[in-house]
Amino acid sequence: MNAIGRTTGTLVATLAALALLILASTAVFAQQDGADRSAEVAAESSGPEANLPYLFAAYTLTWLGFFAYLYYVSQRQRSLRREVEMLREALEERDRRERGTE
C-alpha cells in the first residue's frame, strides 16, 4: 500500500512538472510570436486563434490527468486482487486446520 502511495505521488509530481513545462513553453512561444509580429498580434489578440495555445495546454493537462487516474486505479485494483487472494488462501488454510482437528 505504501509503494502505491509513493508511486502515485511520484506520478503526480511528474505530471505537475510536465504541466508547468507545457505552460511555460506556451508562454515562451507566445512571447516570441509577440516580439516578431507586435502589430499583427495586437490586431489578432481578440480573435479565437489567440487562445489556441491555452486550449492545447488544457487538453494536454486533461489527458495527462486522465491517464494518471487510470494508472492509479489499475495499481489499486492490482493491490486489492492480491489482498483478496491472500484472504482466500488464509480462509482455505483455516478450513483445512479446522477439518484436521475434528
Buried (B, 14 or more C-beta within 10 A) or exposed (E): EEEEEEEBEEBEEEBEEEBEEBBEEBEEEBEEBEEEEEEEBEEEEEEEEEEEBEEEBEEBBEEBEEEBEEBBEEBEEEEEEEEEEEEEEEEEEEEEEEEEEE
